[in-house]
């Protein structure tokens, strides 16, 4: 939505409703995204535990006499051990690359911050709402989380851009 459309809506009596709707949309997005990140984080952690235990078990069993005495089992265990270890490396690498644990944490924190601001706006009388200022605050909260995400993912959030100022200033 363009700036002009926001300013036009912000000057109408239903500006508070519009602002609260935008806050609700962002809150819903962050809670949904945090759930995805939580599931992904937990899944990769469980898989690493499982594969770590399996590598240890398979490596230990491969030295057992009954495995060594069977050529087929000896070859199977000799191949399975590094495959499990490689799988662990892949799972760990994917987990590190996407930073699901940190993303989960940041999204929960951002959703909570946005909820706090939404609650403040909800109890503020409509005639005391500065919609442009409230939307700018929402955009700043989202931008801060987004920059943090890219900082974690790529080590840089890119060039710093000047802060946008509401048209009323």
C-alpha positions, 0 to 999 in steps of 0.5 A: 500500500502506498504512502498516500493511501496510508495517509488518506486512511489515517485521516479518516475516523476508522484509522484506529481500526485500520491500524489495529488490523495491520497490527493483527496481520503482522502478529498472525504472520510472526506467530505462524512463522515462529511455529514453523521455525520452532518445528524445524529447529526441534526436528533437526535437533531430534534428528541429530540426537537420533543419528548421533546415537545410531552412528555410535551404535553402528560403529560399535557393532561393526567391531563385534565378532558376529558382524566381522564374521559375516562379509555382507554385514561387515560391508553393510556396517562399514558403509552405513557408519559414514552414511549416518555421519554424513547425514548428521553433517547435512542436518547440522549444516542445514540447521546452521544455515537457516538458524531456525532456533534464533529465528524462532526466538526473534519471531516470538519476541517480535510478535510479543512486542507487536502485541504490546503495541497493539494492546496500547493502541486498542485502549487508546481513545480513537481521537488520540491515535496518530495512525501514521506514527503507529504504522511507522512504529509497526514498520520499524519493529518489522524492519528491525526483526528483518534486519536481524534475520539477514544479519544472522543469515548472511552476516550483514543486513546490507547498507543502512538507509535513512529512517523514513519520517512520517509526512506529518513531521 
